[in-house]
Amino acid sequence: MRPIVRLELNCEMWAAGYPVLTVKPLAFPVVSMRISILIFCFSITSSVEAVVLPVRETMLSEEALFSDADDGRIDMPLFTAALAASQATPVESRRLQLQYLDLLKEARQLFAAAESQLAAASDIHALMHERVFSGQYTPKCTSLVDAMESGNFNCVSATILFQSLTTPCGLMVTPIATPSHVYCRIELDSPVDVQTTCADWFEFMERPDLQQAALARTPGYSPNIAPRSLTTAQLIGKIYYNRGVYLLNDKDFADAERNFVASIRFDRTDQSTHENLLATWNNWALQECHRSDYSEASKRVIRGLEQDTQYGPFQTNDLHIHQRWAQALCREGKYAEASRMLKTCRQRRPDATLFKECRRAVYGVWIRSLTEDGQYRKAEQVLEEARLDFPDDVHFRRSTRRAS
């Protein structure tokens, strides 16, 4: 039995109120014959008062999560997937799974006792804020580990936990997103939106004025942007997206890139993620340029252009970086290398006249340097090369006659 299957079985049994929780495979009998078909048998081996799960089985790696999501959907429970995306350690994963199962058991009881589905959602929402999110809205608390251990939260962590508590109870809950905010929608006869970060949200149901005031205070909420519904995979992608945004702001471009790429694996349609990945490459290229590592800067800006040829910052900084690189090479006397680099750039972007003019300037500086050093034969060779590349340039024709 795969760890994820065994984990789901144990979680469901505990949440349903059964005390039997430890499941393991029976040993194979010792036989001398060849076995062509292996039949796995399982038995319940212990009855306990609390969840007993080996630590190695409560932690699902990000690799397992990525593999699960490669088909565009996530089969594992949302809470389990969120822990993996939050990079929970084995100890953290075990502890938070236990906490979640206790909450889920209580949520089921609230659902059973509620007068309506809306009342059940309200009770579960209150349970979440009283028992877990008793702190305050904190933009960086996307990680379910950080949120549940600190009591602070943001729209992603609050939406994940609310859906993880309501959906198993039988409520139809859909995560909803705008470019900078997520919340939940309960699918009733008349759908009800729930701002999961607002502890008093359900108390405002009968007071539209208070509800609008709460929305105005909700970070990232914009009434002018059409929302979209998210799948479980797309909601998990928001963990990586938010982490990437903060890493980008901290100029940790390598980790920002990894998180945005991961986010795209979960949601290939999220334009904000694509744009932030492009911004990461662009800013990373500029940082390498500032550090005079022009080769790395060039690789990053070219990679960006390969992904989006129309991205304005790439087009501009492609010129800036390679102009700076050519100047640096000329200062080191590496004129031939500068000329070859600019020729490659010109072939790659024939529309960019700056590359042509920079290469023309490199020839001029190169020829002058050789002449000043008395290397007249070499100067004649470079002049001939320049004349072939720029046959209409009168300066190169005159220089050639003067040198000869």
C-alpha positions as CSV (number, residue, x, y, z in Angstrom):
1,M,0.0,0.0,0.0
2,R,1.4,3.4,-1.0
3,P,2.1,5.8,1.9
4,I,-0.4,8.3,0.5
5,V,-3.1,5.6,0.4
6,R,-2.3,4.4,3.9
7,L,-2.3,8.0,5.1
8,E,-5.7,8.8,3.6
9,L,-7.1,5.6,5.0
10,N,-5.9,6.4,8.5
11,C,-7.1,10.0,8.3
12,E,-10.5,9.0,7.1
13,M,-10.9,6.4,9.8
14,W,-10.0,8.8,12.5
15,A,-12.1,11.6,11.2
16,A,-15.1,9.3,11.1
17,G,-14.6,8.5,14.7
18,Y,-13.1,5.0,14.5
19,P,-10.2,4.3,17.0
20,V,-8.4,1.8,14.8
21,L,-5.6,3.6,13.0
22,T,-2.5,1.6,12.5
23,V,-2.4,-0.5,9.3
24,K,0.4,-2.5,8.0
25,P,0.9,-5.3,5.4
26,L,1.0,-8.9,6.5
27,A,4.3,-10.8,6.1
28,F,4.7,-13.0,3.0
29,P,4.7,-16.7,3.6
30,V,7.9,-18.6,3.0
31,V,7.4,-20.6,-0.1
32,S,9.7,-22.5,-2.5
33,M,7.6,-22.2,-5.6
34,R,7.8,-19.4,-8.1
35,I,5.1,-16.8,-7.5
36,S,3.7,-15.2,-10.6
37,I,1.0,-13.1,-8.9
38,L,1.6,-11.4,-5.6
39,I,-1.5,-11.0,-3.4
40,F,-1.2,-8.3,-0.7
41,C,-3.1,-8.8,2.4
42,F,-3.6,-6.2,5.1
43,S,-5.0,-6.4,8.7
44,I,-5.8,-3.9,11.4
45,T,-3.0,-4.5,14.0
46,S,-3.8,-2.1,16.9
47,S,-6.6,-0.1,18.4
48,V,-5.5,3.2,20.0
49,E,-6.8,6.4,21.4
50,A,-4.9,8.7,19.1
51,V,-3.5,8.6,15.6
52,V,-0.4,6.4,15.2
53,L,1.3,7.1,11.9
54,P,5.0,6.5,11.2
55,V,6.7,9.8,10.6
56,R,8.0,8.8,7.3
57,E,4.4,8.2,6.1
58,T,3.0,11.5,7.2
59,M,5.4,13.5,5.1
60,L,4.9,13.7,1.4
61,S,7.7,15.1,-0.6
62,E,7.4,17.9,-3.1
63,E,8.5,15.5,-5.7
64,A,5.5,13.3,-4.9
65,L,3.3,16.4,-5.0
66,F,4.7,17.5,-8.4
67,S,4.2,14.0,-9.8
68,D,0.6,13.9,-8.6
69,A,-0.1,17.3,-10.2
70,D,1.5,16.6,-13.6
71,D,-1.9,15.5,-15.0
72,G,-3.4,18.9,-14.0
73,R,-5.2,17.6,-10.9
74,I,-4.2,16.6,-7.4
75,D,-5.5,13.3,-6.0
76,M,-4.2,13.6,-2.5
77,P,-6.2,15.6,0.1
78,L,-5.8,19.3,-0.1
79,F,-4.4,19.6,3.4
80,T,-1.8,17.0,2.8
81,A,-0.8,18.7,-0.5
82,A,-0.6,22.1,1.2
83,L,1.8,20.7,3.8
84,A,4.1,19.3,1.1
85,A,4.0,22.6,-0.8
86,S,4.7,24.4,2.5
87,Q,7.9,22.2,2.8
88,A,6.8,20.8,6.2
89,T,9.4,18.6,8.0
90,P,8.4,15.1,9.1
91,V,7.8,16.3,12.6
92,E,5.8,19.4,11.5
93,S,3.8,17.2,9.1
94,R,2.9,14.7,11.8
95,R,2.0,17.4,14.4
96,L,-0.2,19.4,12.0
97,Q,-1.9,16.3,10.6
98,L,-3.0,15.5,14.2
99,Q,-4.2,19.0,14.8
100,Y,-6.1,19.0,11.5
101,L,-7.8,15.7,12.2
102,D,-9.0,17.0,15.6
103,L,-10.4,20.1,13.9
104,L,-12.0,18.0,11.1
105,K,-13.7,15.8,13.7
106,E,-15.1,18.8,15.4
107,A,-16.1,20.3,12.1
108,R,-18.1,17.2,11.2
109,Q,-19.9,17.5,14.5
110,L,-20.7,21.1,13.9
111,F,-22.0,20.3,10.4
112,A,-24.2,17.5,11.7
113,A,-25.7,19.8,14.4
114,A,-26.2,22.9,12.1
115,E,-29.7,24.0,10.9
116,S,-28.4,24.7,7.4
117,Q,-25.4,24.4,5.2
118,L,-24.8,28.1,5.5
119,A,-25.0,27.9,9.3
120,A,-22.5,24.9,9.2
121,A,-20.1,27.0,7.1
122,S,-20.4,29.9,9.6
123,D,-19.7,27.5,12.5
124,I,-16.7,26.0,10.8
125,H,-15.4,29.4,9.9
126,A,-15.6,30.5,13.5
127,L,-13.9,27.3,14.6
128,M,-11.0,28.0,12.3
129,H,-10.5,31.5,13.6
130,E,-11.0,30.6,17.3
131,R,-8.8,27.5,17.3
132,V,-6.2,28.2,14.7
133,F,-6.1,31.7,13.2
134,S,-6.4,33.7,16.4
135,G,-3.6,36.0,15.3
136,Q,-3.8,38.6,12.5
137,Y,-3.5,38.9,8.8
138,T,0.2,38.6,7.8
139,P,1.0,38.8,4.1
140,K,3.9,36.3,4.3
141,C,1.9,33.6,6.1
142,T,1.2,31.6,3.0
143,S,2.9,28.5,4.4
144,L,0.4,26.3,6.2
145,V,3.1,25.4,8.7
146,D,3.9,29.0,9.5
147,A,0.2,30.0,9.6
148,M,-1.0,27.1,11.9
149,E,2.0,27.4,14.2
150,S,1.9,31.2,14.6
151,G,-1.9,31.8,14.4
152,N,-1.3,34.4,11.7
153,F,-2.6,33.9,8.2
154,N,-3.1,35.3,4.8
155,C,-5.8,34.7,2.1
156,V,-4.1,31.6,0.8
157,S,-3.5,29.7,4.1
158,A,-7.0,30.7,5.4
159,T,-8.7,29.6,2.2
160,I,-6.8,26.2,2.1
161,L,-7.7,25.4,5.8
162,F,-11.3,26.5,5.4
163,Q,-11.8,24.4,2.3
164,S,-10.0,21.5,4.0
165,L,-12.5,21.6,6.9
166,T,-15.7,22.2,4.9
167,T,-15.4,20.0,1.8
168,P,-14.9,16.7,3.7
169,C,-18.1,17.6,5.7
170,G,-20.1,17.7,2.5
171,L,-20.1,21.4,1.7
172,M,-19.5,22.4,-2.0
173,V,-16.7,25.0,-1.7
174,T,-14.8,26.5,-4.6
175,P,-11.7,28.6,-4.2
176,I,-11.9,31.9,-6.1
177,A,-9.1,34.1,-7.2
178,T,-8.2,37.5,-8.6
179,P,-4.6,38.4,-9.5
180,S,-3.7,39.3,-5.9
181,H,-6.3,37.6,-3.7
182,V,-8.1,34.3,-3.0
183,Y,-11.3,33.5,-1.1
184,C,-14.0,30.8,-1.1
185,R,-17.4,30.4,-2.6
186,I,-20.0,28.1,-1.1
187,E,-22.2,26.6,-3.8
188,L,-25.7,26.9,-2.4
189,D,-29.0,27.8,-4.2
190,S,-27.5,31.3,-4.2
191,P,-23.7,31.1,-4.1
192,V,-22.2,32.7,-1.0
193,D,-18.7,34.3,-1.1
194,V,-16.6,33.9,2.0
195,Q,-13.7,36.1,2.8
196,T,-11.7,33.6,4.8
197,T,-9.4,36.2,6.3
198,C,-12.3,38.1,8.0
199,A,-13.2,36.5,11.3
200,D,-16.5,38.4,11.5
201,W,-17.5,37.7,7.9
202,F,-20.6,35.7,8.6
203,E,-21.8,38.2,11.2
204,F,-21.9,40.8,8.4
205,M,-24.3,38.7,6.2
206,E,-27.3,40.8,7.2
207,R,-25.3,44.1,7.0
208,P,-24.2,44.9,3.5
209,D,-22.6,48.1,4.7
210,L,-20.4,46.3,7.2
211,Q,-19.6,43.6,4.5
212,Q,-18.5,46.3,2.0
213,A,-16.4,47.9,4.7
214,A,-14.7,44.6,5.4
215,L,-14.1,44.1,1.7
216,A,-12.5,47.5,1.5
217,R,-10.1,46.5,4.2
218,T,-9.3,43.1,2.6
219,P,-5.7,43.3,1.2
220,G,-5.6,42.5,-2.5
221,Y,-9.4,42.6,-3.0
222,S,-10.5,44.4,-6.1
223,P,-14.2,44.6,-7.2
224,N,-13.2,45.7,-10.7
225,I,-11.4,42.5,-11.7
226,A,-13.3,39.5,-12.8
227,P,-12.6,36.5,-10.5
228,R,-11.9,33.0,-11.6
229,S,-12.5,29.7,-9.9
230,L,-9.5,27.5,-9.0
231,T,-9.0,23.8,-9.0
232,T,-7.2,22.2,-6.1
233,A,-4.0,22.1,-8.1
234,Q,-4.3,25.8,-8.9
235,L,-4.9,26.7,-5.3
236,I,-1.7,24.8,-4.2
237,G,0.1,26.7,-6.9
238,K,-0.7,29.9,-5.0
239,I,1.6,28.8,-2.2
240,Y,4.5,28.8,-4.7
241,Y,3.4,32.0,-6.3
242,N,3.2,33.9,-3.1
243,R,6.6,32.6,-1.9
244,G,8.0,33.5,-5.3
245,V,6.7,37.1,-5.0
246,Y,8.4,37.7,-1.6
247,L,11.6,36.0,-2.8
248,L,11.6,38.3,-5.9
249,N,11.1,41.4,-3.7
250,D,14.1,40.1,-1.6
251,K,16.2,39.8,-4.8
252,D,16.6,36.0,-4.2
253,F,16.2,35.4,-7.9
254,A,17.2,31.7,-8.0
255,D,14.6,30.7,-5.4
256,A,12.0,33.0,-6.9
257,E,12.5,31.4,-10.2
258,R,12.1,27.9,-8.7
259,N,8.9,28.9,-7.0
260,F,7.4,30.5,-10.1
261,V,8.3,27.6,-12.2
262,A,6.7,25.3,-9.6
263,S,3.6,27.5,-9.5
264,I,3.2,27.2,-13.3
265,R,3.3,23.4,-13.0
266,F,0.1,23.7,-11.0
267,D,-1.5,26.4,-13.0
268,R,-0.3,27.1,-16.5
269,T,-3.1,29.7,-17.1
270,D,-2.1,32.1,-14.4
271,Q,-0.8,35.2,-16.2
272,S,0.5,36.8,-13.0
273,T,2.8,33.9,-12.4
274,H,4.2,34.1,-16.0
275,E,4.7,37.8,-15.7
276,N,6.5,37.5,-12.4
277,L,8.8,34.8,-13.8
278,L,9.7,37.1,-16.6
279,A,10.3,39.9,-14.1
280,T,12.6,37.5,-12.1
281,W,14.7,36.8,-15.2
282,N,14.8,40.4,-16.2
283,N,15.9,41.7,-12.7
284,W,18.3,38.8,-12.3
285,A,20.0,39.7,-15.6
286,L,20.3,43.4,-14.5
287,Q,21.8,42.3,-11.2
288,E,24.4,40.2,-13.0
289,C,25.1,43.1,-15.3
290,H,25.6,45.4,-12.3
291,R,28.1,42.8,-11.0
292,S,29.9,42.9,-14.4
293,D,29.0,39.2,-15.0
294,Y,27.9,40.0,-18.5
295,S,27.9,36.4,-19.7
296,E,25.4,35.3,-17.1
297,A,23.4,38.5,-17.7
298,S,23.3,37.7,-21.4
299,K,22.1,34.2,-20.8
300,R,19.2,35.3,-18.6
301,V,18.0,38.1,-20.9
302,I,18.2,35.8,-24.0
303,R,16.4,33.1,-22.1
304,G,13.7,35.6,-21.3
305,L,13.3,36.7,-24.9
306,E,13.0,33.1,-26.0
307,Q,10.0,32.8,-23.7
308,D,8.4,36.2,-24.6
309,T,9.8,38.2,-27.5
310,Q,7.4,41.0,-26.9
311,Y,8.3,41.6,-23.2
312,G,9.4,45.2,-23.2
313,P,12.0,45.1,-20.4
314,F,13.8,42.2,-22.1
315,Q,14.0,44.1,-25.4
316,T,15.4,47.2,-23.7
317,N,17.8,45.4,-21.3
318,D,19.1,43.1,-24.1
319,L,20.5,46.2,-25.7
320,H,21.8,47.7,-22.4
321,I,23.5,44.5,-21.2
322,H,25.3,43.8,-24.5
323,Q,26.3,47.4,-25.0
324,R,27.9,47.3,-21.5
325,W,29.5,44.0,-22.2
326,A,31.0,45.3,-25.5
327,Q,32.4,48.4,-23.7
328,A,33.9,46.2,-21.0
329,L,35.6,43.9,-23.6
330,C,37.0,46.9,-25.4
331,R,38.5,48.3,-22.2
332,E,40.3,44.9,-21.8
333,G,41.5,45.1,-25.4
334,K,39.2,42.2,-26.5
335,Y,38.0,43.9,-29.6
336,A,37.5,40.7,-31.7
337,E,35.4,39.1,-28.9
338,A,33.3,42.2,-28.7
339,S,32.8,42.3,-32.4
340,R,31.8,38.6,-32.6
341,M,29.4,39.0,-29.7
342,L,27.7,42.0,-31.3
343,K,27.5,40.2,-34.6
344,T,25.6,37.3,-32.9
345,C,23.3,39.8,-31.3
346,R,22.6,41.5,-34.6
347,Q,21.8,38.1,-36.2
348,R,19.5,37.3,-33.4
349,R,17.8,40.7,-33.5
350,P,18.2,42.2,-36.9
351,D,15.6,44.9,-36.0
352,A,17.9,46.3,-33.2
353,T,20.1,48.9,-35.0
354,L,22.0,49.5,-31.8
355,F,23.9,46.3,-32.2
356,K,24.9,47.3,-35.7
357,E,26.1,50.8,-34.5
358,C,27.9,49.3,-31.5
359,R,29.8,46.9,-33.7
360,R,30.7,49.8,-36.1
361,A,32.0,51.7,-33.1
362,V,34.0,48.7,-31.9
363,Y,35.7,48.5,-35.3
364,G,36.7,52.2,-35.0
365,V,38.2,51.9,-31.6
366,W,39.9,48.7,-32.5
367,I,41.5,50.2,-35.6
368,R,42.6,53.3,-33.7
369,S,44.2,51.2,-31.0
370,L,46.1,49.0,-33.4
371,T,47.3,52.1,-35.3
372,E,48.5,53.8,-32.1
373,D,50.4,50.7,-31.2
374,G,52.1,50.6,-34.6
375,Q,50.4,47.4,-35.6
376,Y,49.7,48.6,-39.1
377,R,49.4,45.2,-40.8
378,K,46.9,44.0,-38.3
379,A,45.1,47.4,-38.6
380,E,44.8,46.8,-42.4
381,Q,43.3,43.4,-41.8
382,V,40.7,44.7,-39.4
383,L,40.0,47.6,-41.7
384,E,39.3,45.2,-44.5
385,E,37.0,43.2,-42.3
386,A,35.1,46.4,-41.3
387,R,34.8,47.4,-45.0
388,L,33.3,44.1,-45.8
389,D,30.8,44.3,-42.9
390,F,30.0,48.0,-43.6
391,P,30.6,48.6,-47.3
392,D,28.8,51.9,-47.3
393,D,30.7,53.5,-44.4
394,V,32.9,56.2,-45.9
395,H,35.1,56.4,-42.7
396,F,36.3,52.8,-43.2
397,R,37.0,53.5,-46.9
398,R,39.1,56.5,-46.1
399,S,40.9,54.8,-43.3
400,T,41.8,51.9,-45.5
401,R,43.3,54.2,-48.1
402,R,45.2,56.2,-45.4
403,A,46.6,53.0,-43.8
404,S,47.7,51.6,-47.1
